[in-house]
Amino acid sequence: MPNGPRRSQPKIIALTNESPDWPAEDRAWGDQMLNMLTDGLRAEGYTVHPIKFFDDLSPLEAFDPREWLVWNWGEEMAGRPWTEAAVAAELERRGFAYTGSPAEVIDFAQNRFRVKQRLTQAGLPTLPARVFADPAQAAEWMHFPAIVKGANQHASFGITGDSVVDTPEALARRITYLRDAYGDDALVEPFLDTREFQVAVWGNGAPEALPPMEFDYSIFSDRRDRLYTYDWKFDHHSRGYKEIRMPCPAPDDKPEWRTRLEAVAVQAYKVIGLRDYGRFDMRMLGDEPQILDANPNPDMDPISVVPAASRALGLTYGQMASRIVGFAAARMPR
């Protein structure tokens, strides 16, 4: 490899995974996202080389880590769910700086209960929870309504209207469902039928909160519809995808809430150890936000909070991506 200092503006490898088993519509969506990223970065003057991978990162061997930074959208290795930490670890082994959180933080944040424990130890607001592996344990839970999530699932996997339960019997059925469908334990916590927000944070050293985004479920009369289910999130034909309003910045009627949401998100970002950019999902308990989930390397589709909040600040998609590149470029080898 050539010697000498790296360039002030790195070249970008836009790295994303694609499985041969994906249906055509999933591949098309992945291509749309990749094109949006590459077009945006090129508009900001970057040289960008997209790479899709399935089960190994050998195409990176042709690139010098002192010249090329990896934009890391690798979420799976060899089609195995929740293996994005393995992708990050392989990038580190190959000597590349990359966008987003390091492998150990991605791995840590995969476990919802472990995240809650760290937040609680740091004095940050999050709801009490239990993890149940056996439906017989449902009788131990006393706080209803409750919401039941996969203890190691993210991106709304396993979340439906039936995730909100009112009885131990319904809870037991949901524990069984998560075990059968996902091979996962169930994380159970009280269900707050209150206003929901997402807050993105970016930067390192002195991270900053971006304007919060609200998920406005007011059109739905059934509380089981007032949550961001998998279908509401990904099915463009679903009622939720079409009708959930997502104002940003928010809330415009409670400026003191916005101040507190942003402060809690920045504190949590530091406590969990997120890097470059991340997202926190929260619901209100009175005037205090409760952290529901921590998301390293969160969604970056146009309606998600990082791009939406960036637009609220007057940034294009490419300018947003360039800001994140700048955070990561400080770690490039020389």
N, C-alpha and C positions, 0 to 999 in steps of 0.2 A: 504494500500500500504506500502511496506517496506520503512524504513527510511534510511538516509545515502546519501553520495554524489553520483552523477551519474558517470557512467564510462567514461573514457577518450575518448573511441571510442563508439559512440552510436550504438544501433541496429536500423535497418531501416525498417519502414513500407513503402512499395512502393504502394502508393494509386492512383488508377485510376478509372474513371467511365466507365460503360458499360451499354448501354440501351438494353432491350430485343427486341426493334424494329429495331436495327441495322442489316443491311444485313451481311451475313456471311463474306464477304470480309473486311468489316469494323472491325468486331470482330477479324478477323485473323491479320489485321494490328495492332490493339491495342495489341494483344498478342505478336506480334513480337517486338513491342517497349518495352513492359513490360519485356520481356525476355532479351532484350539487356541491359536494365538498371539493372535488378537483377543479370544477369551474370557478368556484369562489376563491380558492387559493391562487389559481392562475391569474384571476383578475387583480389580485394583490401583488402580482409580480413573481410568484414562486414557480420554480420548476417542479412539476409533480409527476410522479410515476405510480400509477395504481397497480397493486398486486392483490390478486385473490388467491387464497390458499384453502386447502382442505385438511391435510394431515401432517404437513411439515412446512417449515419456513426456509427451505433450501434456496428458493429464489433470491433471498437476501444476500447470498454469498457474492453476488456480482456488485454489491454496493459498499462503499467506504463509510463506516459509521462517523468519520470525522467530517464528511460532507453531507450525509443524508440523515435526516430525522424521520422517524416512523410516526405517522399519525395512526394510532392504534385503535382500530375498530375490530380487532380479533376477539370474538366472543366464544368461540368453540374450537377445540382441537379434535380433528377426526370425527366430528359430529357428536361428540360427547357433551351433554348439557352442562353448563356452569363450569367450564374449563378455561375461562378467560384468564384466570391467574396463571395457568400453565403457559398461555401465549405470552404474557408479560414476562414470565421467568425465562422463556426461551429467547426473547428479545434481549434481556439482560445478559444472558450467557453469550450471545453473539456480539455484545458490546455496543448495542444501539441505545441511544436516548429515544424516548417515545413519549407521546402525550398520555396524560392520565395517571392514575394512581399506580404505585408499584405492586408487584405480585403479592407481597405479604398483606397489604391492605385490602386488595381485592378478595383474597382468600378469607381474611378476617370478617369482612363485611357481608360475606355470603350467609353467615349464620345470624339470623335476626336477633335471637336471644342474647348472643354474645355482645352484639352491638348495644342492646338495651342495658346490659349489665355495665358496660363501660360508660354509657351516658349517665346512668344512675349514680355510679361512683364519682362522676365528675360534677354531680349536682345539677344536671340538665334535665328538663322536664320530659318524661316519657311515661306511658301508662304501665301499670303493673301487668305482668304476663306470666303464663306458665307454658311449659312444653309438655305435651302428652303424646306418648307413643301407642297407647292402648285405649280403645274406646271405653273400657271399664273405668278409666280414670276420670271420665266426664263428670261423675258424681262429686268429684272434689272441687269443681268450679262453682262458685256461688254468685257471680256477677253477670246479670243479664240485662239487656241484650249484650251478646259478645260477638266478636268477629274471629273467624278461624282462618289462619293463613298457613301455607307451607313454611316450616321453620327455616328451610334453606331455599325457598323459591323467591324469585323476583320477577319484575316486568309483568306483574299481575297474573302470572301463571297460577292456576288453581283458585282464582278469585271470581266468584259468581254471586248472584243474589242470595244463593243458599249459604254463602259464607257467613251471613248474619244469622245468628241462632238465638232462640229465646228459652230453650229448655235443655236440660242435660241429655235428653233423648236425641234432640236435633244435633247437639254437640257431638255425641257419640257417633252419629251417622257421618258427620263431617270428618271426624278423625279417621274413620274407616275409609272414607273416600280418598283422603290425601295419601293414606298408606297404599291403597290399591292403585290409584292413578299415577302417583308420583314417587312412591317408595319413600315417603318423607314423614317426619313427625309433624305434629300440628302445634303451631304457636297460637295461644288463645289470649285475648285481651279484651277489655270492655270496648263496646262499640259506641263511639261518639257520633251521634246524629247531629253534627254541627258543621260549621263552615270549614272547608278544606283548602289548604294552600300548598304550593310547592315553591321552594326557595332555592335558587342556584347560587353557588359561591364559586369564585375563581381566584386564582393567584396562589403564590407561595410566600412565606415569610409574613406578609401583611395581607391576608386574603380579604376580599371584598364581597359582600352580598350583592346580587343583582336584584332588580325589582321583582317582588313576589308575583306569582300568578295564582288566581283563585279558580277552583273547580265549582262552578255554580250549578247545583243540582235542584234549584228551586222549582223547576218545571215538573219534577217527579213527585208524586204523592206517596208512593210506597218507599219506605226507608231502605228497603233492600235494593232499590234502584239508585240510591244516593251514595254510590261508591264507584270507583274507577275499575270496573271489571275488565277481564281479558277481552271480552267481546266489545265492550264500550271503547277500549283502547285501540284495537287492531282491526275490527270489522267496519270498513268504511260505509257499509249499508245499515249498520245498527242504529237504533234510535239514539242511544247514548252518544255515539260518535257524531251524529248530526246535531243533537240538541243540547249537550252539555256546553255551557258557555265558559270561556276561559279568559276573563279579563286580565290584562297585565299592563301597567302596574295595578296591584290590588293590596288591600281593600281601599277604595277611595272614600269610604264612609267612616273608616276607623284608622286614622293616621298613627295612633299610638300602637295599634296592632302591628302595622307594617314595621314600625321601629323595633318592636319586640321580636317579630318573626325574623327579621334580618340579623338581629343580635344573636339570637339563639342559633341560627344556622351557621354563622361564622364561628361561634364557640364550638359547636358540634363538629364542624369541618376540621378544626384543629385537634379536637379530642380523638376523633376517629383516625386522623392522619391522612385525610384525602389530599390529593395533589393535582394541581393545574385547574381542575374544575370538578364539581360534584353537585349533588342535589339532595335536598331533604324534603320529605313529605310530612305534613303536619295537619292536625285538626285542633280546633280551639276547645279548651275546657275553661269556661268563663272567659277571662281576658288573657289567659296563659296558653300559648301554643304547646301542644304535645307532639313530640317527634315520633312519627310512625315508622319511618324507614330512612336509611342512609344509602345513597346510591353513588358509588364511584363510577366514573365513565358512563354517565346517564344517557338516555335517548337524546338524539340530536336531530330528529325529524322536525320539519318546520313549525309544527304546532306545539312542540315540547318547550319546556320552560327556558332552557338555555338560549335557543334561538329567539324565542318570543321576548324574553327579557332583554336580549341584545338589541332587538329591533326597537324596544321601548327606549333604549339609550341612543338610538339613531345609527346603529351599526348594521351593515349588511352581513349576510352569512359569511362571506369571505373575510370581512374585517373581524368578525367574531372568531373565526378559525385562526386567523393570523395572530390574534391576541393570545390564544391558547398555545400556538406554536412558539410564540415568544417566551412563555413560561417554561416550556419544555426545552427550548434550545439552550438555556443556561446550563443544562446538564450534559451537553454534547462533549464527547472526548476531543481533546486537542492534539 
